[in-house]
């Protein structure tokens, strides 16, 4: 299983290569909004989540997303996003400011 921690920008073509392992046109990812890094790949968001945590991220700063390289589209949905303690009670991120922070990190790292 390929899960890459992305700290330096990659191309959408590279993201598409990671996507091919499980979903073809989509890759699961998690963004650390504090450290401004992401992890891409794996069958479940929790796989990339666990890798970032082992890499020093704090769970409260890590949020899940789906990325579609061909469309350069982001979906802010993941089971790891269900966090009543952080005011997110749904699979989709509800806070628009949090979405903006995530988008900034993701678009900075996937060109």
N, C-alpha and C positions, 0 to 999 in steps of 0.2 A: 504494500500500500504506500503510495507516494503522498506525503504531506510535507510541504515546503514552508519554512518560515521565510517570509519575504521582508527584508529590511532595506533592500535597495530595489529601485524600479525594475520591473520586468515588462515584457511586451504582452499584448493581448494574445499573440500567437503562443507564447510560453504558457499563459494561463489556460489556453485551449488544450495544449498538450497534457496538462495536469487533469483537465476535465475529462479527457478521453478514458481514463482508467475506470470511472464509475458511471458517469451520466452523459457523456458525449458532448452535449452543447452547454452544459452548466457545471460549475464547480462550487462545492461548498467551501465556505471560509469563515474565519473568525477574525475580528479586528480588535486590537488592543488600542483603545483610544488614548491611553496615557502614554504609552511607549511609541505610538504611531507605527506599529508593525502589524502584519497580518500573517495568518497561516492559511494555506490553500491545500485542498485535497482531502481524501478519505471518503468513506461511505457515509459517515454521520458527522454532523458539526462537532459532536463531542470528541471525535478523534483529533481534530485540529485544535479544539479547546484544550484538551489534555496536553498536547505538545507545547502550546504556548505557556501553559501553567508550569510545566517542567522547565521551560526556558526563562522563567522568572516573572511572568505576568501575574497580575492579581485578578481573581475571578470577577470582581466587581467592575473591572475595566474591560472585560472581554465580552464581545457580542457577536452573534452569528448572522450570516448573510449568505445569499446565493448570488453568484456572478455569472452572467451570460456573455462570454467573450465576443461572440459574433455581433451582438447587439450593444455591447458595452453597458448592459443594464444590470442594476443591483436590485435584489429583493431583500427586504429586511426581516426575513422570517426564519425562525429556528426554534426548536424546543428549548435550547439553552437560554433563550430570551425570556422565558416565562419566569419572572422574578417579582413576586408581590412585594418583597422587602425593598426593591428598587423601583417600585411603582410601575412595573410592567407586568400586567396580569394576562397578557395574550402572547401568542406565538410571534406576532408582528410587533416590532418596536413602535411604541405609541408616541414617544417624545420626539418632536420634530428637530429639536436642537441636537439630540443624540444622533439622529439620522444624518444631520449635516456634518457632525464630527466624523462619523464613520465614512461618509462619502468622501470627505476631504482626504482621509487616510488611504482609502481604497484607490481613489483616482490618482493620488500621488505615487502609488506603488505599482499600479497596473496601467501602463501607457498604451 
